[in-house]
Amino acid sequence: MSSAVSSNPEFVAVKKKRYLCGINAAGPAHNVSLGGFSFPVTSSETRADGAEIQRTGNVLELSVEDLKKIQISVENRIVRWTNKVEQTPDGRGGLVPVIKRIRASIYDKRSSWYRPEETDEPLADYIYIEDAPEEAKAVPNSLKTRLAQEIEAASKTEIAMLSDPKDAKIREEHGRAKKLGQKLGEE
Amino acid sequence: MAQVNAVEALIRGARSEFVDTYANMIKGSDEKLKKVMDLGLPSDKASEIYPYFESSPNAKRWPRGEPIPTAGFTSKSFLVPNYDWAIAIDWHENDEQDDQTRSLVTRARDAATKLALLPERIFFQLLTAGTDGDLLPTVPNAPDGSAFFATTSGSGANRFGVANGNLLTGSGVATTAAIQTDFWAAIAQFVRFLDTDSQPLWPAELISRGVTIIYGAANNQVFAQAFQQNFVQATNAATSNVVLDADMKVTLWQTPRITDNDWFVFLNAAPTKACFQQVRQPVRDNMEDMLNSDNSRRTKNKRLQWDARFGFGVALPFQAIKINN
């Protein structure tokens, strides 16, 4: 829990709390803005050591007022999917029609042109806000972190063939050789 | 395999007056799109890594007798993969010969202009971060780890050095006054953006060289009034328009691809655009018929197909602001 406190007694401290906020990966968008805040599927952070971590959702510090704004925004958002009927094999040599969701639009119920349809879903079904754990579900972002680690490892060696940092194949071979060397050393 | 169903066009004596019913009327919005998206960046790999340096350090006072102040700066990079984009159309040669409208092949060729619309469709997918099984499988985050529009960077700091980043809470779109208030708030936000060494990012002159405003087509009346009205027809009287009076050059872009009340402001003169397209392989077309295809000789089917390899990415989006209503 953090708070912004002023020495002026007329100002009331705004208490904020860390939340993990986002939209499910199966949702209608990879990011939605609600009450002026971003709710992505994932976000990432580059740590001081250069490693990039990817987390599910986004960690936000929110006040009660912020939460109220988000609540108003989310309860007015409606999801409408566009479906496509695809013929897929039924396993007996025939075809069966399967309805697939291909894209979604997000409507605001407050708009004068919004007309409800039977298939409309509340956006709230796809949104989550929960207390943020310390590490907020952080997992290493394999591609960029690996690349950063490889470049760092390469820069620490004297191997001249690594002078071209764009050559991923050489780096890959070098990484493999290095791992093998470590393994042999341990044995 | 899907095939053209030409049965309605084979009826003898059918007339062709309405054959253009679904002729392509959308030719793309290239002129508007170029202001907000870089098109056709070269690519020569399966995916491209784009590095950039953060701001260079500011000069500091150097007290006599002390070592010269030194500072470094850091670099970042982001990865943009290329994807294949394609469409093929098959039809039976008999249908082409018997088509009373003589337009089957012409309509099939219209698919090429639909392919030309791809960058615009992707631009709006990036803008709205929409799930679309026909387009990008995932909408990428910006290089700072946050979504295209966000209040904070991935590390939780105020994005671009200012509270609310490039995602502002709007006042709604019910009145022209509300829109104008939010527009000036966006302009003020651009001016307040800071580089990574806490100095102003945009010169005011660049901002005054014009902005593009993108909004849902259903809100067109109120946006046109907010940005273009300077005359009241009924009373034949001039009316003050705070945007026109300030000589702001505004390009309005209404689109049915935005379905809610959110809207977007882009700086036209920004040297780097927020969205871009990279081209690994330009569009190529192929025609299959009995002269060149075993499949055609076996089935009497003809085929037109187009394919290309493009990647689409989001660069650091400090030239774009979203008004979230």
Interface residues (C-beta under 8 A of the other chain):
Chain A: G27 P28 A29 H30 N31 V32 S33 L34 G35 G36 F37 S38 P40 V41 T42 S43 S44 E45 T46 E52 N58 V59 L60 E61 K69 S73 R77 R80 K100 R101 I102 R103 A104 S105 I106 Y107 D108 R110 S111 S112 W113 L143 K144 L147
Chain B: I49 K76 S77 L79 T128 A129 G130 T131 D132 G133 D134 L135 T138 V139 N141 G145 S146 A147 F148 F149 A150 T151 T152 G154 S155 G156 N164 L167 L168 T169 A218 T259 D260 N261 D262 K322 N324 N325
